[in-house]
């Protein structure tokens, strides 16, 4: 090949590279309370829908109830989503199972979710209520030793940071994410103390600058709850590592 032809080829390759559309920022999509945009939140149906949509991880919430079990539910009170009333933490398992959720579902236990999930995707367990860390760790360890799950299948998160310190005390190697609704930079100190893997901020608090600072500090950023196409695109442009989404297929399709 002569020099002139080689230079022409090289110029064409450089021009092609310069005009190619940049590859979109990869997003790790977490089904929020399963796929609560399609099924009643935190139910087995919602978990199944999220799996069906192809998410790599699902987030659920847990409370410890009066009879000692961990149940998967988000609100302090059962009034909004069920035909009952009162604080969920004051109910026994028999009373919880007597409730009917919107869509004619039952409130599941953590074990029922793990059995239904059957290792098909990873699970983010948000410690919603008090005194949930110890039993959550115990149950997860049981499923690791007896049901074929691995440590990599789980992340523990919470706005109740003392619960996360308890997780770290009990399980030095489990992944932890620090939830915050405030300035996410204020969570860096706690994330370092916990040896966390991520800080999970409210998306309204997220900027390109604080994402860069959190990454510089050594943590990933998974932001909640991002449902609209324009917000998904904005979070992608800020280079967050992932999002929690009620409609996970919207983010997976982008």
N, C-alpha and C positions, 0 to 999 in steps of 0.2 A: 504494500500500500504506500503510495507516495505521500510526502509531507503535507501537501495542500489538502488532499482528501482526508488525511488523519485529523488535521486541524478543523476541517468542516464537520467531521463526525463528533469530535470532542465538544465543539461549540453547540451542536444540536443537543448533545446529552446534557450539557450544563443548562441550556435554556429550558429543556424539558423538566429538569429537576427544580428549577426556580419557579416554574409556573404550576407545578403540581399542588393540589389543594392539601393543606396540612391535615394530618390524621387527627380526628377528634380525640380529646382526652378520654382515656378509658375510665369507665365508672363501674365500681362495684355496687351492685344494686341489692338492697336488703328489703325484703318484703315486710312492711310495717304492720305488726300484729297479724301476720300472715299476709293476706291480700285484702285488707279491710275495705278497700273501695268496691269490692265485689261480693264479699261475704261478711257476716257479722264478725267483728274483730275478736281475735284471740280464741276462736273456735276451731275445732278440728276441720271444719269445712273451709275456713279461711286459710289454715295451714296447707291443706290439700290443694287449694286453688293456687297458692304461691308456688308450690312445688310444680304444679302443672304449667305455670307460666315460665318456669325455668330459672328461678332465682338461685344464686349461690349461697344465700343465707336468709333466714327468717328471724325476725325479732318478736318476742313475746314478753309479757309482764307477769310477775308472780307476787302473790300475797300469801302469808302464812295465816291460816284460819284457826278458829278456837279449838278444834279437835286435833290440830297439829300438822295437817297436810298443807302442801303448797298447791294453790290453785292458780290457774292462768286467767287473769282478769286485770283490767286497767284502772278502773275507778275505785275510789275509797268506798263509795256507796253503790249498792246494786240497783238503786232506784231507776236510773236512766235506761238501762239496757235489759232489765228483767221485769218480771211480774211481781217482784218482791220489793222490800225496802230495808234500809239500814246499812250499817258498815259491814263490809264483807268479812273483815277480820273477826267479827263477833259471832259468825255463823259456824256451825259444825258442817262436816262433809255431807251428812244426811240432809241438812237444810239447804246447802248449796246445790245439791243434786235435785232437790225438789223445785228449784227455780227454772223457769223457762226464759231463755234469751230471745231477743228479736230473731225472727227466722226459724223459730221452733228448735233452737239448739240448746245444749247443756253447757255449763261451765266445766271445762276439763281440768284434771290435775296435771301437774308437770309430767308425771310418769305417762299419762295417757297421750300427751303430745309427743313425748319421746318414742313411745311405742308406734304411734301412727306415722311419725316422721321416718323412723327406721333407717337412719343414716343417709337419707337421700339428699340432704342439704345440711349446711352448718346452721347452728342455732345461737342467736344472741339472747341471753336470758337477762332481762332487765329486772333488777331487784327493786320492785315497786314499793313493797311494804317493809315494815320493821322486822328485824330478826329473821330475814330470809336467807342470809348468806350461808349459815351453817348447813341447813338442810339442802340448799341448792347444790353446794359442793358435795355433800354426801351422796345425793341422788346421781349427780353427774359421774362421780367416781364409780358408783355401782354400775351405771350403764357402760362405762369404759371397761370395767373388769368383766362384766357378765354379758353384755349385749353387742360387743364389737365396735362401739364408738371409740374415738380417739380424743386426746386433749385438743387437737386442732379443729375438732368439730364444734367447739364451744367458745363463746366470749361472754364475760360477765360485765354488765354495765349498770350504772345507777346514778340518780341525782343525790341519793343518800350516800355520800362519800364514806361515812363510817362503815357501811356495809361492805364497800369495796376493800377497805383496810382489813376487815375480817376475812374476806375471800383471800387476800394476799397472805394473811397469817396462816390460814389453813391450807392454802394451795399455792406454793411459791412459783409454780410453772404455768398456771392457768392464765389465759389472756384476759386482760381487763381494759375496758374503755370508760373514760370519765365523761359522764353526761353533764352538760351545763346549758342553762338558758341565758347566762350572762356573757360578759366579754370572755371569749374562749382563751385569751392570753392569760387570764387569771387562773385558769385550770392547769397551766403548765407545771407549776410547783407541785401540785398534788399528783399529777400524772407521773412526774419524776419520782416522787416518794413511793408511789405504788408500783413503779416499774411497769406502767401501763403501755399498751401498744397504740392507743388512739385516744383522741379527744373528740367527743361527739357534740357539736354545738347546734343550737337552733339556727336554721339557715338565714334568718333575718339578721343574725349577728356576724355572719361570715363575710369577709372581704378577701380580695386577692392578697392583701398585705398580711392579714393575720394567718391565712392558710400558709403562706411562705414562712412566717415566723414559727408556726407550729411544726412544720416540716423541718425547719432548721434545728429545732429543739429535739427532733428525733421521733416525732409521733405522726401517725396518720390522722386524717380528718374525714369522719363520716358524719354528714349533717342530716338533720331531721327537720320537718317532714316535707319533702319536696315532691309536689304532685303535678304542677303545671309545666307545659313544654318550655315556656320561656324561662322559668326558674331552674329547670333541669339544665338547660343550655347555659344559664348564667353560672351555676355551680360548676359545671364542666369547665367554663372559661377561667374560673378561679383556681382550677386544678385541685379540687377536693378529690379525695381517694374514692369516696363512695357516698351514696345517699340512701336514706330510708324513704320508702315510697308506698303510698296506699294502693297505687296502680302500677306495680312493678313493670308491666309490659310496656308502659309508656317510655320508661327510661331504657329498658333493654332494647327497644326498637330504634333509639336514636344513635 
